[in-house]
């Protein structure tokens, strides 16, 4: 019946006004290997518990001065004692009595007259549970300390990254400006019939890519999520999209764009306007590199289920499964640019900006509309309007959502 002394550790407090119960329970628990402290009243038991916290309490209900329910509530009201498991031992066998005991904070209830084996088993069980709880709390505390230390180290490296990117972007602009200026002068001095004029297109492309990479590095350096510089506020989506469209002529090859944006004219999203404009500009530029010669880039926006959805479709081009899977990785668009190479952090940076504002971006092949980039952001106030073309853009014929 009794557990070996080596397997039972801890101190049990017994609170019962019946001397016989104190003696029987005390002898039984000591033989099982536990330390015992016995009290006939609640008040002195509470005072003793404050001085030296027990590992578990066996508590009677019917006692003078302070009944067991009140004693239990007093234990649970004190920070140092509330975690101590309390098992009620009582002759009250009604469900209402047991419910009151559990509501007061008890973890178990044994009806008198009790069986010694049952009391030992329940005591042992709740002591083990409490031991596991203490171990888990210690583990959680250890993990909190480790996470705080890891966060501190990450902040150190993040600050170093920011300083390095700032230095790289700023310091390289000066020598690169000199190189670009000399190249421009050389092209100007070339005779009109020189075959070297054929290099101009490759030079312009390389220059654009280098400048774009510098801009991407600066953007990364300026995103400080943990610091005070980063803040999100309501932003109207339509000006963001128009700003992104305005960047296409100077960043990418000439393409026809058809847009339908009236449905989001009054829609707001939570974010940072320059960062969101940058994200959509990068995605538009990336989309142009996925297009075949003469294809039309379509841009649609609508609101559904509290989300603002923006769709970019390239009209016929498609990618293989591996290219789709790595599309938003750094350098994952390597195969899209004519002649090979990559075009900066583009899509990877845009994906991370959208995720900062609880948004998402995905890409898929659609048989009817080609390669489609789908962007979603939580929408604020919106007033859906008729789907009319955005001024200044080619009209967009009625279409369906991509099937992918």
N, C-alpha and C positions, 0 to 999 in steps of 0.2 A: 504494500500500500504506500509506504513512504519512499520518496525518491532518495537516492544516495546523497550524502551531504555535499559531495564534490560537484553535483549538478545543480544545487540550489544556492544562489547567492543573493544578497540584498537584505534590506530591513523592512519588515512588515509592521505597520501600526494597527493595533486592534482598538476599536472604540466601542465599548459595550458596558452598560451599567449592571449587568449580571456577572458577579464574580465567578460563577461556575463556567460561564461561557469564556471568560477571559482565560481561565486556567486550562480548560480543554483545548481551546484554539492555540493558546501559547505553547503548550506541551507538544501539540501536533506539529506546529510550524517549526519549532526548535529541532525536533527529531528529524525533520526534512532538511535541516541545514540552514534555515533562515534566522536572522536576528529578529527579535520580537520586542516591541515596545507597547505596553498595554495601558489603556486609560478608561476610566469609568464615566467621564464627562467630556463634552465637546470642547469647552473653552480651554482647559489645560492641554488637551491634545493639539489644538491649533497652535498654542504658544510653543509647544515642544516641536511641532512640525516646522515652524518658522526658524527655530534655532538649529534644527538638523532635519532636513527634508527626508521623509521616508521614501521607499521605492514603491510601496503600494499600501492602501488602507482597506481594512475590513471594517465595515461600519454598520452598527445597529440603527434602527429607525426610532424605536420608542425609548426615549431617554429623558430624564428630567432636565430643566433649564433650557436645553437646546436640543431639538430632535435631529435625527440623522439627515433629513432633507436640508435643514438650515446649515448643519455642519458642512455638508457637501457643497452647498452654495458658497459658503465662506472660503473653502479651499479653492474653488474655481474662480473666485473674485480676486485672488492674489496672483501676481505674475510668477512668483517663485514656486507656487504650489499647484497652479491649475493643470499642469501636465501630469500630476500624480494620479494614477488610475485608482478608482474607488469602487470596491465591490460591496454592495449592500447585503447584509445577512439579517433577515427579519422573519418573524412569524406571520406577518401580513402577506397573504397569498392572493389577494384580489388584483385583477389586471390594473385597476386604477392606481393601486399602491406602486406597482412596478413602473407604470408610466410616469408617475410623479418622481420616482427615483431616477429614471433615465433623463427626465427633463431637468432635474437638478444637476446632472453632470455625471452620474454613475455610468460605469462601463459594463457592469454585470449585476445580476441579482440572484441570490441563493436563498431558498425558503427554509426556515427552521421548522422542525428539526432537520439538520443537514447531515449528509453523509461525508465522512472525513475525506474519502477518496475524491468526491466531487469538489470540495473546497480546495484541496491540494491541486487538483487538475486545473481549476479555473485560476487559481493564484499563479501557478506556474505559467499558464498560457498568457495571462496579462502582463506578467513580468517580462516574458520574452518579447511580447509585442512592444512594450515600453522600451526595452533594450534596442530593438530594431529601430524604433522611432528616434531614439537618441542617436544611434549610428547614422541614420539618414539625415537628421538635422546637422550633425557634424560634417557629413559628406557635402551637404548643400552649402554649408558655411565655407568649407574648404574650396568648393567650386566657385563660390562668389568671390573669394579672395583671389583665386587663380584667374577668373575672368577679368577682375579689376586690374590685375597685373598685366594680363594680355592686352587689355584695352589701352593701358598706359603705353605699352611697347608699340602697339599699332599706331597710337597718336604720334609717337616719336618718329616712326617710319613714315607716317602720312605727312607730317610736317617736312621731313627730309625730301619726300617725293615732291611736295608742293614747291619747296625752294629750288629743287633741281630742275623741275619742269619750267618754272619761271625763268631761271637762269638760262636754261637751254633755249627757250623761245626768244627771250630778249637778246641774249648775247649772240645768237646765230643770225638774227635779223640784220645786224650791222655788216658782217662780212658777206652775207648772202646778197644784201642790197648792192654791195660793190660788184659782186659777180654778175648780178642781173643787169646793172647799169653798163658794165663793160660789154656784155653780150648784146645789149640793145645797140650800143654804138657800133659794134662790129657788123651787125645786120644792116645798120643804116649805111655803113661805108661799102657794103658789097655792091659791085656793079649790077645793074638791073638784070643782066643776062646770066649772072652767076648761078651755077647749079647748087650752091650752098643755101640758096633761099628755100630749098626743099626741107632743110633742117628746122625751119621756123616753127612748123606745127609741132614737132617733137619737143622743141625747146619750150614752147608755150605750155604744152601739156605737163612737162616736168616741173616748170616753174609753178604752175597752179597746184600741183600735187604737193610740192615742198611747202608752199605758203599755207595750204590747207592743213598739212601736218602740224605746222607751227601753231595755227589757230586751235587745232584740236588739243595740243599740249597745254595751251593757255587755258582752255575751257576746263580741262581736267584739273589743272592747278587751282582754279577758282571755285570749284565745287567743294565746299567744306561742310559736309552734312552735320557733323558734330558741333561745329562752331556757330557763332552768332551771325556770320555772313550769309548763311543759308536760311531762307525763309520762303514759305509757300503762302500765296494769297489768291483770291479769285481773279481769274484771267479770262477775258473774252476770247473764245476760240477762233472766231472768224478773222480778226486782225493777225493772229498768229499764223494762220494758214496763208493769208495773203502776203505776209512778210516773207514766209518761206518761198512762196511762188516767185516773189520779186528777185530772189537770189539766183534763180536758175540761169538767166541769160549770162551772168558773169562767171558762174561756177562750172556749168556743164555745157555739153554740146546743144545746139539748137534743136528743139523738139516742139511739136505741136502738143498743147495741153488743153484738155477739155475738163472743165470743173463744174460741179454742182454743189454749192455751199450754202444756199439760202436756208436750208433746214437747220443750220447751226448759227444763224445770224445773231440770236439773242442768248446763245448758250455760253455758260462760263464753266471753267474747270479750275481746280485748285493746283497752282503751280507757280513757276517763275517764268515771266514772259520771255526774257532773252533766252533762257535755257530751252523752253518749249519751242520757240522759233528755230533755235539751232537744231533741235532734234528733227523737226519736220523738214527743215532745209536739207539736212544730211540724208534723210530717207528719200526725199525727192531726187537728190543728186544720185544716190545709189540706184534708184529706179531707172534713171536715164541710162546708166551704164548697163542695164539689163535689157535694153530695147534694141530691136532690130532697126535697120535703116528705114526711115519713112514711117515707123510705127507712131501711134498716138498714145500719149500718156493720159489716162483718165483719173480724175480725182473726185471722189464722192464723199459726202459727210451726212450723217443722220444721227438721230438720238433714239435709243431703244432701251427700255428697262433700266433707266437711270445712268446709262453709259453713252458717252459721245463716241461714235465710231467714224473713223476716217479710212477710206480705202484707196490705195494706189494700185492701178493695174497697168501693165506694160503692153498689152495687146498682142499676144502671140508668143513671146519668148517663154522659155521654160528652163528649169534647172533639174539636175539629177538629185537623188535622195541625199547624197553626201554633201553637196553644196547647200541644199536647203537646211540640213541639220547644223551646219557651221556658219550659216549666213550672218548671224549676229555676234560671232566670235571675232576677236581682234585678228585682222588679216583673213577673215573667213570668206571675203568676197574676191579673193585673189584671181579667180578664173573669169570674172565678169568683165574686166577691163580689156579693151582691144590691145593686143600686143603683150598681155600678161601683166604681172605686177599687181599692186594694190593701190587704193586711193585713200590712205589715211585710216583714222579710227572710225570715220563715218557711221556706219550702221551700228557698230558695237557701242559707240558713245551714245547714239540716239536711244538705243535699247535701254541703257542704264539710266539715262535722264528720265525716260518715261516711267521706269520702275520706281524712281525716287518719288513720283507723285501717284503711286498706286495704279499706274497704267500698265499696258502690255503691248507688245508688238509681235506679230507672227507673220510667216510668209508661206505661200503654197502655190502650186500650179493649178490653174483653172482652165479647162478645155476651151471655154468660150472667151475668156478675158485675159488669158496669158498668166504671167507671174503677178501675183497679188500680194501686196503688203497691207496687213490689217492692223490698225492702231485703235486702241480703246483707252478712254480716260473717264473716271467718274465725273458725271455732269452735274452742274448746279442748276440754277434756274434756266428753263428753256421754254421757248414758245415756237413749236414746230410750225413752219410755214409751207406753202406750196413749193414743190421742188422745181424752182426756176433756175436757169443758169446764172452763174456769178457774172456781174458786168465785166466786160473786157476779155472774157474767155469764150472759146468756141462752145456752142451748146452741146450738152451731153445727152444723147438719146436715152430713153428709158432702158434700164438694164436690171439684171437680177444680181443678188449677192453671189459671190463665188461659191461653187459647190464644194470646194476643198475645205 
